[in-house]
């Protein structure tokens, strides 16, 4: 059993998670509006977070594919809802970053509106993983998304990114601060996984957590 990143998973759960993401994941849809969303099928998990928090890098590391999701050092590169699948019951959604982005203000407002509308109206959205930069913790830009998730009763969990860039003690302080904030919110899931897309730390636990979610939902 492992307790890395604050979680406890059996060897069987870790293996189930590994197999889930060892499949051939591929891009299958991009939606710039609610009208262009794909038909709801199976279960979806979505990765949300501030611009440049590392969503695309995390998806690439999670699936073991270097270029599945586009990565960029320019905030605001992902401007649509990007869907990935592997022929099974699960789809992954890479969401546009919110907050600061190097894009026209009107465009930023447009895709921020899309984020909130998607979170409110996607019935098969099993969980949102809110990515938080471990170097900075929660910011004011996260509050509106947390409010939308709570209002919509969408289950969500926090995932710390770039954990390799933070000393162990500081990482625990950030984790404790995020946990304390989310404990006051009704739709949040209590466990927080710290990850690094560069080193791969926390990825086995995140895969196992997603596999456990699918099992709980009967998928």
Secondary structure as GFF3:
##gff-version 3
##sequence-region A 1 219
A	DSSP	three_ten_helix	4	6	.	.	.	ID=ss1
A	DSSP	alpha_helix	11	21	.	.	.	ID=ss2
A	DSSP	beta_strand	26	31	.	.	.	ID=ss3
A	DSSP	three_ten_helix	34	36	.	.	.	ID=ss4
A	DSSP	beta_strand	43	49	.	.	.	ID=ss5
A	DSSP	alpha_helix	55	63	.	.	.	ID=ss6
A	DSSP	beta_strand	81	85	.	.	.	ID=ss7
A	DSSP	beta_strand	90	94	.	.	.	ID=ss8
A	DSSP	alpha_helix	105	121	.	.	.	ID=ss9
A	DSSP	beta_strand	125	133	.	.	.	ID=ss10
A	DSSP	alpha_helix	140	152	.	.	.	ID=ss11
A	DSSP	beta_strand	156	161	.	.	.	ID=ss12
A	DSSP	three_ten_helix	163	165	.	.	.	ID=ss13
A	DSSP	alpha_helix	168	182	.	.	.	ID=ss14
A	DSSP	beta_strand	188	194	.	.	.	ID=ss15
A	DSSP	alpha_helix	203	216	.	.	.	ID=ss16
###
